[in-house]
């Protein structure tokens, strides 16, 4: 029995190394498609096993060609090309052993791609996810006891479902909800190769994969002169948690003060069964954790303004605790949609 288990582990590691080599090979210049060739010859190669495609350069530098020939592969572009693919938004990706698609992706998006999450946050919290919005929301240490500063009631969670009666903001919130869900679906399809379909049923009912999505807005506030109590959250999975189905989860970190220490993201995977590709040194292994008598490898992902996390709902995760001298806000929007 021990030999069989050990054999499985060796096979798993071998599969991870093979996948890693494939990713680096595809993103590197050794691929037969990655040649300084004409567009015509690139199209000719696309009929063979290499499956090449012509890629236009965004800008031409001195001595550079107008385009180049690149190998394609089925599935997510993020998975096939890795974090060195030239995608300026892609920061890191976690891939489980034996799987071709990543299970968690970290992005840093420009502000113009976060318009709908910002609009949703302001409609739900009645305050923008900005420095000025944060200042007006900070607790007053002269009025609040040190224990009440960031209790669960002060976290400021606002939950809505797509069929919620939006009252006076009904039309504007319905419009923003459509936009936010479409933005989220596009990101999931690109980076996790998710198959999503949105249908607007009317009467404020929006379905994604025939299920009602869940949207949350979170504002964590803290004053340096107030005591920070322990984090009210525990390790959890999103599947069948706040929703009654298996889910994809997107976390849009819209604004975080530089003086807000902590409140980062920790996730855990079965020991030895995940591959991390990252260009951020602060995304790193953090130790071990046991859940349901299973040993898990814990990873730390730093949160900051404009960072987005996409993941499957079956992954264990928890926000990290807030530092004792933490001061400021951390504003985010969370979207959960059915996974097929």
Secondary structure, DSSP 8 states (H G I E B T S, - for coil): -HHHHHHHHHHHHHHHHHHHHHHHHHHSS-STT-SS--HHHHHHHTTSTT-EEEEE-SS--TT--SEEEEE--SS-HHHHH-TTSS-TTEEEEEEETT-SS-SEEEEE--GGGGHHHHHHHHHHHSS-SSHHHHHHHS--TTTS-TTSTTSHHHH--EEEETT---GGGHHHHHHHHHHHHHHHHHHHHHHS-----EEEEETTEEEETTEE-EEEEEEEEE-TTS-----S--SB-STTTTSSS-EEEEEEEEEE-TT--B--EEEEEETT-EEEEES-TTSEEEEEEEETTEEEEEEEE---TTEEEEEETTSEEEE--B-TT--EEEEEEEEEEE--
